[in-house]
């Protein structure tokens, strides 16, 4: 007697998700157009602000793809198109005001070593301050440590909030240092918009670490000695503004890094007062102006 066999239906082939490839293609196309000058105003910080779209895409894919690949594809393409229409349309968040201030008196300090541990948001730094360090923040989220010995002062500013770039309201720090104090700095920044204006700062050295960001650095108008600056970033657009008459050299590296503008001034090799800048980024663009 033959043993009966139970015939099971063949498993339905699982169609692959197209959400991730679509996002990568859209991002790559948008930033390629921005780098070539066909699309202006597109910033990494705006892209990061749309992180909830990824959750919506994942939920849509899980809900619709097992039932209808075509329906899932249509809805996902529509969601991505709407997100990038928002970006290209230049819809900006409301301006962030300063609600908290912190002032550190200079006392007898003539040399400053400044370390900033910021995180995500909008950050600005300028010279011309009357205090040793002054901070204006949109939130009460600044902690400080000070170590002063005679004319030397080491100041560390840190954020006391969790560093999740997608959580919480938009935040902003504006930091000001004096123009008549020799200043070395280490800026540990996360993702966002960063404007480091060193035009009136007596810079002795600088290290700037950033994630996915739009980073603008304005070099000092006057350089004394051989000043070194290191910029390390993730997927970022880096803009360097060089005042007229400043001797400089820029070297850069990155897997997908493009650069425009002169990387060395005519008198750099023989100058005693000059600035040497090293830029490394995973992807993005470098503009020297």
C-alpha positions in Angstrom: 0.0 0.0 0.0 1.5 3.3 -1.1 2.1 5.9 1.6 0.0 9.0 0.9 2.0 12.2 0.5 0.9 15.7 1.3 1.6 18.2 -1.5 2.5 21.6 -0.1 2.0 24.7 -2.2 5.2 26.1 -3.6 6.3 29.1 -1.6 5.5 32.4 -3.2 8.8 34.1 -4.3 9.6 37.0 -2.1 10.0 40.2 -4.1 12.9 42.4 -2.9 12.3 45.8 -1.4 13.0 48.8 -3.5 12.8 51.4 -0.8 16.5 51.4 0.1 17.8 51.5 -3.5 15.3 54.3 -4.3 16.5 56.4 -1.3 20.2 55.9 -2.3 19.5 56.8 -5.9 17.5 59.9 -5.0 20.1 61.1 -2.5 23.0 60.5 -4.9 21.2 62.3 -7.8 20.2 65.3 -5.6 23.7 65.8 -4.3 25.3 65.3 -7.7 23.1 68.0 -9.1 23.9 70.2 -6.1 27.7 69.7 -6.6 27.4 70.5 -10.3 25.5 73.7 -9.6 22.1 72.6 -11.0 20.5 72.6 -7.5 21.2 75.2 -4.9 20.4 75.3 -1.2 20.4 71.5 -0.5 22.1 70.8 2.8 22.9 67.6 4.7 21.1 69.0 7.8 17.9 69.3 5.8 18.2 65.6 4.7 18.8 64.4 8.3 15.8 66.3 9.5 13.6 64.0 7.3 14.7 60.8 9.1 11.1 59.8 10.0 10.5 59.2 6.3 12.7 56.1 6.7 10.3 54.7 9.3 7.3 55.5 7.1 9.0 53.7 4.1 9.8 50.6 6.3 6.2 50.4 7.5 4.8 50.9 4.0 7.1 48.2 2.7 6.1 45.7 5.4 2.4 46.4 4.9 2.0 46.4 1.2 4.8 44.4 -0.4 3.6 41.0 0.7 0.2 41.8 -0.9 1.2 43.8 -4.0 4.7 44.7 -5.1 3.3 47.2 -7.6 1.2 49.0 -4.9 4.2 49.1 -2.5 6.5 50.5 -5.3 4.0 53.2 -6.2 3.5 54.4 -2.6 7.2 54.3 -1.8 8.1 56.3 -4.9 5.4 58.8 -4.0 6.7 59.2 -0.4 10.3 59.7 -1.6 9.2 62.2 -4.3 7.3 64.2 -1.7 10.2 64.2 0.7 12.6 65.5 -1.9 10.1 68.0 -3.2 10.1 69.4 0.3 13.9 69.6 0.3 14.2 71.2 -3.2 11.5 73.6 -2.3 13.7 75.1 0.4 11.2 74.8 3.2 13.2 76.0 6.3 12.5 75.4 10.0 11.6 78.3 12.2 14.5 80.3 13.4 16.0 79.2 16.7 16.5 81.9 19.3 19.0 82.1 22.2 17.3 81.4 25.6 20.4 80.7 27.7 23.7 82.5 28.1 27.0 81.5 29.7 29.9 83.9 30.2 33.4 83.0 31.4 35.5 86.1 32.4 39.0 86.3 30.9 40.7 87.3 34.1 44.5 87.5 33.2 44.3 84.9 30.4 46.4 85.6 27.3 46.3 82.1 25.9 43.1 80.0 25.5 42.8 76.3 24.7 39.1 75.8 23.8 37.4 72.4 23.5 33.8 72.2 22.4 31.8 68.9 22.5 28.6 69.9 20.8 26.6 67.3 18.9 23.8 67.9 16.4 22.2 71.2 15.6 23.3 74.6 14.4 26.6 76.0 15.7 28.5 79.2 15.2 31.8 80.6 16.5 33.2 84.1 16.1 35.9 86.4 17.6 35.5 89.9 19.0 34.3 88.9 22.5 34.9 90.8 25.7 34.8 87.7 27.9 37.2 84.7 27.6 34.3 82.6 26.3 30.7 83.5 25.8 28.0 81.1 24.8 24.4 81.7 23.8 22.2 78.6 23.5 18.6 77.9 22.5 18.4 75.5 25.5 19.9 75.3 28.9 22.2 72.5 27.8 25.8 73.8 28.3 28.3 72.5 30.9 31.8 74.0 31.3 35.1 73.1 32.9 37.8 75.7 33.4 41.5 75.2 34.3 43.4 78.4 34.5 47.0 78.8 35.5 48.4 82.4 35.2 48.0 83.5 31.6 46.9 80.1 30.3 43.3 79.0 30.4 41.8 75.7 29.2 38.0 75.8 28.8 35.8 72.8 27.8 32.2 73.3 26.7 30.0 70.2 26.5 26.3 69.5 25.9 24.5 67.9 28.8 21.7 66.4 26.6 21.7 63.0 24.9 23.4 63.3 21.5 20.8 61.8 19.3 20.7 63.9 16.1 17.1 63.1 15.4 15.6 63.8 18.8 14.4 67.0 20.5 13.8 70.5 19.1 16.2 72.3 16.9 19.1 73.7 18.9 21.8 76.3 18.4 25.0 77.4 20.1 26.7 80.7 19.4 30.2 80.8 20.9 32.4 83.9 21.0 36.1 84.2 21.9 38.3 87.4 22.2 40.3 88.8 19.3 43.3 89.7 21.5 43.8 86.2 23.1 45.9 83.5 21.4 43.5 80.7 20.8 43.8 77.0 20.0 40.7 75.0 19.6 39.2 71.5 19.2 35.6 71.5 17.9 33.8 68.2 18.1 30.6 68.7 16.2 28.0 66.3 15.1 25.5 66.7 12.3 24.0 70.0 11.3 25.0 73.5 10.1 28.3 74.8 11.4 29.8 78.3 10.7 33.3 78.8 12.2 34.2 82.4 11.6 37.9 82.8 12.6 38.4 86.1 10.8 39.2 88.1 13.9 40.6 85.2 16.0 44.4 84.9 16.9 44.4 81.3 15.9 47.3 79.1 17.0 45.8 75.7 15.9 42.5 74.2 15.1 41.0 70.7 14.9 37.4 70.4 13.6 35.6 67.1 13.7 32.1 66.9 12.2 29.6 64.3 10.9 27.2 64.8 8.1 27.1 68.5 7.9 27.4 71.8 6.1 30.6 73.3 7.4 31.8 76.8 6.7 35.2 77.9 8.0 36.4 81.5 7.5 40.2 81.7 8.0 41.8 84.4 10.2 42.6 87.6 8.4 46.1 87.6 10.1 48.2 84.6 10.7 51.2 84.5 13.0 53.7 81.6 12.6 53.0 78.3 11.1 49.4 77.5 12.0 48.0 74.0 11.5 44.3 73.2 10.9 42.7 69.7 10.6 39.2 69.2 9.4 37.7 65.7 9.5 34.1 65.1 8.4 31.7 62.5 7.3 29.4 63.2 4.3 29.8 66.9 4.3 30.0 70.0 2.2 33.0 72.0 3.4 33.5 75.7 2.5 36.8 77.4 3.2 37.0 81.2 2.9 40.5 82.6 2.7 41.0 86.4 3.3 43.1 88.2 0.8 46.9 88.1 1.4 46.8 85.0 3.7 49.4 82.3 2.8 47.7 78.9 2.8 47.8 75.3 1.5 45.0 72.8 1.5 45.3 69.1 1.1 42.2 66.9 1.0 41.2 63.2 0.8 38.0 61.2 0.7 36.4 58.3 -1.1 33.9 60.5 -3.0 35.3 64.0 -2.4 35.3 66.8 -5.0 37.1 70.1 -4.7 37.0 73.5 -6.3 39.2 76.5 -5.9 43.0 77.0 -5.6 44.5 74.7 -3.0 47.6 76.8 -2.4 48.5 80.5 -2.4 51.3 81.8 -4.5 53.5 82.7 -1.6 52.9 79.8 0.7 56.3 78.0 0.2 58.4 81.0 1.4 56.0 82.5 3.9 56.8 82.4 7.6 53.3 83.3 8.6 51.0 80.8 7.0 48.2 78.2 7.6 48.3 74.6 6.5 45.0 72.8 6.3 44.2 69.1 6.0 40.7 68.1 5.1 39.4 64.6 5.1 35.8 63.6 4.4 34.0 60.3 3.5 32.0 62.1 0.8 30.8 65.5 -0.3 32.5 68.6 -1.6 35.2 71.1 -0.7 35.1 74.7 -1.9 38.0 77.1 -1.4 37.1 80.7 -2.0 
